[in-house]
Amino acid sequence: MRTSGFHVGCRKAMAGIYIHIPFCKSRCIYCGFYSTTEASMRQRYVDALCQEIRMRRGEFDGQQISTIYLGGGTPSQLSFAQLTQLFDTLHECYNIYNVGQQMEVTMECNPDDVTDEFADSLRQLPVNRVSMGAQTFSEPLLRFIRRRHNARQVTEAVERLRKVGINNISIDLMYGIPGQTMDIWAQDIASALSLGVEHISAYSLMFEEDTPLYQMLEKGETEEASEDLSVAMFNLLIDRLESAGYEHYEVSNFARKGYRSRHNSSYWTGVPYMGFGAAAHSYDIESRQWNVSDIRAYIRGIEKGHIPAEREPLDERTRYNDAVTVALRTREGINMASYADNYAAYCNKMADKFVKTGLLEKEGTWLRLTRQGIFVSDMIMRELIYVD
């Protein structure tokens, strides 16, 4: 029986590092990610992060680290000294300063954090890619979702980053916000394009449980955008961005040629990665691991010399199902030749009806979503998942 050569091949090539910085100055009403506003714990947390990195330094022995991603939360809430401490520890364990531009090093930033002083500090760090959450350029909508920046600060942040040599900038947009009309969305897209950034991610607003936005929905204080409006917004996004020269390389992601997110692409293509910090996930092909989603429990564990994490071994079926739900989101799709014969046959069989209706397309052993299929991708993925 063939095993997944796709995954095995990735083992020998490279690996990524994700570092979770859970601190936020304030919480957006829609955010379901693990974060905290307790700024007093930042230094103790960074110390614990550095200790975890040292404790796991041999975990991916022999593999080249090709991407580093600082996500959150808001990594730009850390001080320059704390960021330097973090990168120095990464260099101590993974020799990152000697890799140069071969490595993609992304840092998420809030636009209002990108002051002249902050931007200048990036010159002294190995960061060569910045991702910012613009979400919308409508001031009323920014206030509604409790973003702490304004539209002008997004433009100013991009200008400051350009001045210090950051030539790979990504911004996030959000559609389906209550009160967001097609005209507002069209202006959001136009404003994003005017910035000339290399990468744009766009996400439909989700009403996550245990968020203030979800509570507002439950109380009848707001309502979700209609499906027709969300579909129309997404269609407009694709048309405008592709016309402007952006490649639609993953369901929610668009990039100029040569500027795909290498780190996020590793998640979609089975590349191993290590996640450091509270709530961070790791994947080594044979298993996945996740650290406790509690900053205090995380720090206590590290300070006592153990990593508070859970681990799940992965069998061939789980790896197939995981690939279906992530790789199918990409422009390339999934390569059925990468799977054991029984999974490839199952995938072919279940995909056939979607190929006939134009929701999937096949090219050799490759299977990918059509534009029409993107809108029902979750349903298609559920059908392709292997079940007894």
N, C-alpha and C positions, 0 to 999 in steps of 0.2 A: 504493500500500500504506500502511495506517495504521501509524504508529509508536506507541510507548507514551506516550500523552498523560499517563498517570498519572505517569510519571517526569519527563517534560518539565515538567509543571506544578510539580513539587516544586522544580525548579531556580530558579524565580523567587520562591519563598516564603521559605525560611529554610534554615539550616544548623546543624549541631551540632558540638561540639568534645568529643573524648575525650582525656583525659590519663592515660597509664599510669604509675602509681607502683609500681615492682616490688619495693619493700622489704617484707619480712616479718620480724617478730621471731623467728618459728619457722615451719616448714612443716607444713601439715596432710598427713596420709598419702595423701589422695585427690587433691590439687591438681595439675592438669596445666598450669596457666597459668604463663607465664614470670614468675619472681620470684627474688629473691636475699635472703640474710640479711646481706649485707655493708653494715652501717650506715655504715662509714667513707666510703662513696662518695656519701652522700646529697647533700651540698652541691654537689659537682662535677656530679652528675646534674641537680640543680635548675637550676644555671647553664646546663647544656647544653639542658635543656628550654626555658628562657627564650630562649636563642639560636635554637633551632629555631622557636619561635613567631614571633620577629622575622623570621627568614629567609623564612617562608611567609605573612607578613601580607597580601599581596595576592592570595593564592591563590583565595579566594572573594569577590573584590572585588564590592561591591554587594549582597551577601546579608546579611540580618540573622542574627546568631547568636542562636538561640532557646534552646539548651540547652548546658550544660557538664556533663561527667561526669568525676569523678576516680575512677578504678578501679585495681585492682591485682591482686596485692600488697595492701598496706595503706596507703592514703593518710594515715590517722590516725597513722602513724609519723613523718610529717614534723613539724618544729617549727613553731610559730606564725610565726616569722620567715621560714621557707622557704615556707610557704603564702602569706604576705603577698607575698613576692617573686614568686611564681607568679601570683597574682591581679592584682598591679600590672602585670605584663607583659601579661597578657590585656587589661587595661583600656587600656594604652598602644596596643595593636594593634587592639582591637575595641570600645573604649568601653563596657565591660560595666557599670561602676558607674552609668551614666546610664540603663540599661534598667530597673532596679528589679525588681519582682516579675513583670514580663512574662517574665523569663528563669527557667528551671528550672535550678538549680545543685545537682547531687547530689554528695555525697562519701561514699565507702564508708568505714566505720569498724569497727574491732573493738570489741566491747562493753567490754572492759577498758581500752581507751584513753580512753573517754569519762569522764574524771574531771571534778570540778567546774571545775578550771582549764581543761581542754580545752573543755568545753562553753561556758564563759564567753568563750573566745577566738573561738568561732564568731559571737558577736555582732558582732565587728569584721570578719568576712569575709562575702562575698555568698552563702554557702551557705544554701540554704533547703529542702534535702531531704537526708536522711541514710539510707543503706542499710547495714544491719548483718547480718552472718552469724550468726544464732542457731544454725541447723542442727538442734539438738535441745535439750530441756530435761532430758534424762536425764544425770546426772553421769557414770555409767559409760560411756555412749556418747560423751560429749564427750571423756573421757580416751582412749577407744579411737581416735577419729579425730584426736587430738592438737590439739584446739582449746585455746587458752590461757585462755579465759574459763570462768566457771561460769554456771549458770542465773540465779543471783541478780543477776549483773552485767548481764544483758540488761535485767531490770526496772529496775535502777538507772540504766542508760544512757538508757532511754526517759524516765524521770522527769526526769533532768538536762536532756535535750534539750528537753522540754516547758517547763521553767523558763526557758530562754533564748529561747523563741519559735520553735523548730523544730516546725512543725505539719504536716509531711509526712514521715513516717517509714515506711520499708520494712524488713521483716526477711525473711531467707531461712530456709526450712526444708528438711530433707533426709529422704527416706524410702528404705527399702531398705538401711539400715545393718545390717551383720551384728549379730545379737542384738536388733534392734528388732522388738518384737512389735506386734500390732494395738493392744493396750492401751497400750503406751508411745506409739505414734503418735497415738492418740486423745488422750492427755494432752498431747502436744506441740502438737496443734492447739488444744486448750482453753487451754493456757498462752499461745499466740500471740494468740488472740482476747481473752484477759483484758487484754492490753496496750493494746488499742484503737488499734492502728496503722492507718495509712491504706492500706497496701499490703503484700501478702504474696506472696513468690515461693516456689515449692516445686519441688525437683528430685530426681529419682531418682539415687541414688548411682551414679556411673560408675566402672568400674575402668579408669582410663587407664594405658596403657603407660608405663613408666619412672617410676612412682610407687611409694612403699613399699607402698601397698595392693595394687597389681597384683602386686608381688613376693610378698606374703603369699599371694595367691590362687594363684600359680604353685607355691608351696611347700606348698600344702595347709593353710596356717595359718588360713585363713578361707574363706568361701564366699559366693557371691552370693545375694541373696534370690530366692525363686522368683517366676516370672512371675505366678502366681495371687496371691501375697501383695502384690506391687507394684501389681497392678491393684486389689485390694481397698483398699489404702491410698490410692490415687489417687481411687477412687470416694468413700471416706469424706471425703477432703479437699474434693472438690467439693461434696458434700452439706452439710458443716458450714459451709464458707465462704459458699456461696450462701445458706444459711439465715440467716447472720449479716449479710447485706446486701452481700457483696462480689460484684463483677462478675467473672466468669471471662472476661477479655478477650483472653487469649493462653494457649496450652497450659499454660505454667508460671506464669502471673501472674494475680493477683487484686487488685482495687482497689475502694475505696469510690468512690461517684460523684464524678467530678471529679478523681480522684487517680491516673489511669493514669500510668505512667512515660512522660513525653513524650519523653525522650531515647531510651529503648529502642524506643519506638513508631516513631521515625524510622528505625531500622534495618529494621523490618518493612515500612515503607511507602515505601522508596526515597528518603528525604530525604538529601541530601549531608552528609557529615561529614568533619572533619579529625581525624586521630589523631596526637598528639604523644607522643614518648618511645619507648624500646626496645620492640619487638614491637607497637607501635600500628598499626592499620589505618586507611586513609582511603578515601573513595569520593566521586567527583565526577560520577557518572552515566556518563561516557565511559570511566572506568577505575577500578581499585582499586589501592591502593599499600600496602605494608607495610614498616615499619622493621625493621632487623635485630634478631633476638631475642638480643642479647648486649650487656649494659650497657657493657662496656669498648669494644667496637667502635662502639657508638652514640656514646659520648662522644668517642672519638678522631675519628670522622668529623665531628661537629659542630664540635669545636675546630679542625679543619682547614678548616672552611668549606663542607662539603658534607654532605648528608643521606644516610646509608647506608640506602638503601631500594630495593626492587624495585617495578616497576609492570607491571600487566597491562591492556591495552586490552580493553574489553568490546564485543562485538557484540550484535545484537538477540537472538540465540538465548541467549546467556549471561545477558542481563538477564531474559529470560522464565524461564529455569531458576532463576535466583536468586530471582525473585519467587515462584515456585511453592514453593520450599523455605523461605521466610520468611513471606510474606504469608498463606499458607494456614494458618499457625499462629494467626492472629488470629481474633477473634470475627467480624469482618466478612468475612474470607476474601479471595478474589481476584476482581477485576472483569475478566472476559474481554473486555469492551469496550475495555480499555486496551491490548490487544495487537494486533499486526498480524493481518490476517485469517487467514493460514495458521496462526499460533500459537493464535488463538482457536478455530479449527476443530479443531485437534489436541487442545487442552485439553478441548473439548466431547466429542470422540469418546472420549478415554481416560477421562474422568470418568464417562461414562454408566453403566458397569457398577457403579461405586461408589454412584451415585445410586440405582440399582435395588435395591441391597442395603442401603441405609440408612446407608452410611458417609459419604456426602456429600449435601448438599442444595443445590438451586439456587433462587435467587430473582431473577428477571429475568436480568441478565447476571452476577450474583454467584454464586460457588461457595464453599461453606464446609464445614468438617468438622462432622459431628454428634458428639454425645457418644461414641457407639460408635466413630466414626471416629478420635477422638483416640488411642485405644489402638493403632491400626495406622497412625498418620499417616506414619511413615517409609516404610512400604511404599507408601502411596497417593502420596506425593510422588515416589518413584522411578518410579512408573508414569506420572505426569504430565509428567515431564521430557522435553523434546523431543530425540529421537535420530533419526538418518537411518534 
